[in-house]
Amino acid sequence: MSHALPTSLVAALLWLAGSGLLGGCSPAPAPADELADYAYHDAPDRGHCAPASRLGAAGASDELSTPEGVRYVVRTPRNYRAESAHPLLVVYAPAGQTAAASERYSGLTAAATARGFLVVYAAAQRPSLAGIRALAQLPAAVAARWCVAPTQIYATGHSDGGTATTAIAVLPDGPQPFAAIAPSAAGFTAADLRGYRCPPPVRVMVLHNADDALFPGWGAQAVGWWAQCNGCALAGATRDPSGCLHYAHCARGAETRYCERPGAHRRWPTSAAELLDFFQATPAAAPTQP
């Protein structure tokens, strides 16, 4: 069993970072009008944090860094309640992107904060096992400062970010904090994934573009591995009206789906609504936080 990132994958991601294909200049942080209010209609059902135990600010928090050196930004609803537990969406960046560039690229802030999510955008790390492990600590760093429901932590990311999302979920010695993941254009083939032991069942939506020339067909390979690991009925897959392939009868409700859309590698392949609908359909409790 290999616990390292595949050599071919590291080479591809290093080329991607150096080429500037997904990099570019760093835009300004999200303006306040991209944040939304949340009604907190579900406040009685949410978990809670002790008063004054989480000191993270409402709104946009920029220029943050974990002890491991991961740079990140946090977005909350404008009317964020510091004692109410929130679902957390972790967004890992494509190669070469800053946290702010990843926010602009994925376009999730307005829709996610309107649904009561906290969103954290991480800057890209060089593709290495140490970098992946550093990214894996990000949910805990955010939860130390903002009120996060520990069973409602979700992850997505494109290209290098999709690879990080997958790697954190499959590495055997990591925190594995995610209730559901949606890796996009990730650099894992079926052969790469077979080098890892199946993690506990987790809801997965694999996103990939049909004309991805960097990782051609890798999403379709990856979802087969996830469906097997999640104990799904491999012969019972059906397509929904949007074209996504759904596997049936997965263990512990670990829904597994594959969404392939037209476009090349650099295209973000899903809408904010589709992504958030998937995460919010994940059964989860929100216990009280200390």
C-alpha positions in Angstrom: 0.0 0.0 0.0 1.4 3.4 -0.9 0.8 6.4 1.3 2.5 8.9 -1.0 1.0 10.8 -3.9 1.5 9.1 -7.2 4.7 10.2 -8.9 2.9 10.8 -12.2 0.3 13.0 -10.4 3.0 15.1 -8.7 4.7 15.7 -12.0 1.5 16.8 -13.7 0.5 19.1 -10.9 4.0 20.7 -10.8 3.7 21.4 -14.5 0.2 22.8 -14.0 1.4 25.2 -11.3 4.4 26.3 -13.3 2.5 26.8 -16.5 0.1 29.3 -15.0 -2.8 27.4 -16.5 -4.9 27.9 -13.3 -2.9 30.6 -11.7 -2.9 34.3 -12.4 -3.0 37.5 -10.5 -4.5 37.6 -7.1 -7.8 39.5 -7.0 -9.0 41.6 -4.0 -10.9 39.8 -1.2 -14.6 39.4 -1.7 -16.5 42.6 -1.1 -19.1 42.7 1.6 -22.0 42.6 -0.8 -21.0 39.0 -1.8 -21.8 37.9 1.7 -25.4 37.1 2.5 -27.6 37.2 5.6 -29.0 33.9 6.9 -32.4 33.6 8.6 -31.3 31.1 11.3 -34.8 29.6 11.0 -33.2 26.3 12.2 -31.5 27.8 15.2 -33.2 25.5 17.8 -31.9 22.5 15.9 -28.4 23.6 15.5 -25.6 22.7 17.9 -24.1 25.5 20.0 -20.8 26.8 21.2 -20.2 28.1 24.7 -20.5 31.9 24.9 -17.2 33.7 24.1 -15.5 30.4 23.2 -15.1 31.2 19.5 -13.6 34.6 18.7 -13.7 34.6 14.9 -15.3 37.7 13.4 -18.4 37.9 11.3 -18.1 38.6 7.6 -14.8 38.4 5.6 -11.6 37.5 7.4 -8.5 37.7 5.3 -4.7 37.1 5.6 -5.1 34.1 7.9 -2.6 31.3 8.3 -2.5 27.9 10.1 0.5 26.8 12.2 1.5 24.6 9.3 1.7 27.6 7.0 -1.5 27.3 5.0 -2.8 30.7 4.0 -6.6 31.0 4.0 -9.6 33.3 4.2 -13.0 32.7 5.9 -16.4 33.9 4.9 -19.5 33.9 7.2 -23.0 35.1 6.8 -23.1 38.8 7.4 -25.3 38.3 10.5 -23.1 35.4 11.8 -24.1 34.1 15.3 -21.0 33.1 17.2 -22.8 30.7 19.4 -24.7 28.8 16.7 -23.0 25.8 15.1 -22.5 26.1 11.3 -21.8 23.7 8.5 -18.3 24.4 7.1 -17.4 24.2 3.5 -13.7 23.8 2.8 -12.6 24.8 -0.7 -9.1 23.7 -1.8 -7.5 25.8 -4.6 -6.3 24.8 -8.0 -2.5 24.9 -8.6 -0.9 28.3 -8.1 -4.1 30.1 -6.8 -4.3 32.2 -3.8 -7.2 31.8 -1.4 -8.9 34.9 -2.9 -8.3 33.7 -6.4 -9.9 30.4 -5.5 -12.9 32.3 -4.1 -13.4 34.2 -7.4 -12.9 31.0 -9.4 -15.4 28.8 -7.6 -18.0 31.5 -7.0 -19.5 29.9 -3.9 -19.5 32.7 -1.3 -22.8 34.3 -1.9 -24.8 31.1 -2.2 -23.1 29.3 0.7 -23.4 32.1 3.2 -27.1 32.6 2.2 -27.6 28.9 3.3 -25.8 29.4 6.6 -22.4 27.9 5.7 -19.1 29.1 6.9 -16.7 28.9 3.9 -12.9 28.6 4.1 -10.8 29.0 1.0 -7.2 27.7 1.2 -4.3 28.9 -0.9 -2.7 26.2 -3.1 0.1 24.1 -1.6 2.9 22.4 -3.6 1.8 18.8 -4.4 3.4 16.7 -1.6 2.4 14.5 1.2 3.5 17.3 3.7 1.3 19.8 1.8 -1.7 17.5 1.9 -1.3 16.9 5.6 -1.0 20.6 6.2 -4.3 21.2 4.3 -6.0 18.5 6.3 -5.5 20.5 9.5 -7.5 23.5 8.1 -11.0 22.5 9.4 -9.6 22.2 12.9 -8.0 25.6 12.7 -11.3 27.2 11.5 -13.3 25.3 14.2 -11.0 26.7 16.9 -12.1 30.3 16.0 -15.6 29.9 14.5 -18.5 27.9 15.7 -18.5 24.8 13.4 -20.8 21.7 13.6 -18.2 18.9 13.6 -20.4 16.5 11.7 -21.2 19.0 9.0 -17.8 19.6 7.4 -17.6 19.3 3.6 -14.8 19.7 1.1 -14.5 20.5 -2.6 -11.8 21.8 -4.9 -10.8 21.8 -8.5 -7.7 20.2 -10.1 -5.0 20.4 -7.4 -7.8 21.2 -5.0 -9.8 18.2 -6.1 -6.7 16.1 -5.6 -6.2 17.5 -2.1 -9.8 16.7 -1.3 -9.5 13.1 -2.4 -6.1 12.6 -0.8 -7.2 13.9 2.6 -10.2 11.5 2.5 -8.1 8.4 1.6 -4.9 8.9 3.6 -5.0 6.4 6.5 -3.3 8.5 9.1 -5.2 11.8 8.5 -8.0 13.4 10.5 -10.6 12.5 7.8 -13.0 15.2 9.0 -15.5 15.3 6.0 -19.1 14.2 6.0 -19.2 14.5 2.2 -16.7 15.5 -0.6 -17.0 16.8 -4.1 -13.6 16.6 -5.8 -13.5 18.2 -9.2 -10.9 17.4 -12.0 -8.9 15.4 -9.4 -5.6 13.8 -10.4 -6.3 10.2 -9.2 -6.8 7.3 -11.6 -8.4 4.0 -10.5 -4.9 2.5 -10.3 -3.7 5.3 -8.0 -6.7 4.8 -5.7 -6.2 1.0 -5.5 -3.0 1.8 -3.6 -5.1 3.0 -0.7 -7.4 1.1 1.7 -11.0 2.2 1.5 -11.9 4.8 4.1 -15.1 4.6 6.0 -18.2 5.2 3.8 -18.5 8.8 2.8 -20.9 10.7 0.5 -19.0 11.5 -2.7 -19.8 13.5 -5.8 -17.0 13.2 -8.4 -17.0 16.1 -10.8 -15.0 16.0 -14.1 -15.1 17.6 -17.5 -15.5 15.5 -20.7 -12.8 17.3 -22.5 -10.2 17.3 -19.7 -6.9 16.7 -21.6 -4.7 16.8 -18.5 -6.5 14.0 -16.6 -8.6 12.4 -19.4 -11.3 10.1 -18.1 -9.9 10.0 -14.6 -13.1 11.1 -12.9 -15.0 8.1 -14.4 -12.2 5.8 -13.1 -12.2 7.4 -9.6 -16.0 7.1 -9.1 -15.9 3.3 -9.7 -13.4 3.0 -6.9 -15.5 5.1 -4.6 -18.7 3.2 -5.4 -16.9 -0.1 -4.6 -15.5 1.3 -1.3 -18.9 2.7 -0.4 -20.5 -0.7 -0.9 -22.8 0.5 -3.6 -24.7 -1.7 -6.0 -22.4 -1.4 -9.0 -25.0 -2.7 -11.5 -27.8 -0.4 -10.2 -26.5 3.1 -11.3 -29.0 5.5 -12.9 -28.8 9.0 -14.4 -30.7 12.0 -13.1 -32.1 14.7 -15.3 -28.8 16.7 -15.2 -26.9 13.6 -16.4 -25.2 12.7 -13.2 -24.7 9.0 -12.6 -26.1 7.8 -9.2 -25.1 4.5 -7.6 -27.8 2.8 -5.5 -27.9 1.0 -2.1 -24.6 2.3 -0.8 -23.4 1.5 2.8 -24.5 3.8 5.6 -26.2 6.1 3.1 -22.9 7.0 1.4 -24.5 8.3 -1.8 -22.0 8.1 -4.7 -22.5 10.0 -7.9 -20.5 11.1 -11.0 -21.2 14.3 -12.9 -19.4 14.8 -16.2 -20.0 18.1 -18.0 -18.7 19.5 -21.3 -15.5 21.5 -21.1 -11.8 21.4 -20.7 -9.7 20.9 -17.6 -9.8 24.5 -16.3 -13.6 24.9 -16.3 -15.4 24.7 -12.9 -18.0 22.0 -13.8 -20.9 22.6 -11.4 -23.2 25.3 -10.1 -23.2 26.5 -6.5 -26.7 25.3 -6.1 -25.9 21.8 -7.2 -22.9 21.5 -5.0 -24.7 22.9 -1.9 -27.8 20.8 -2.5 -25.5 17.7 -2.4 -23.8 18.7 0.8 -27.1 19.7 2.6 -28.6 16.4 1.8 -26.0 14.7 4.0 -27.6 13.3 7.1 -25.8 14.9 10.1 -26.4 15.9 13.7 -24.9 19.0 15.2 -23.9 18.3 18.8 -23.1 21.1 21.3 -19.5 22.3 21.2 -17.4 23.0 24.2 
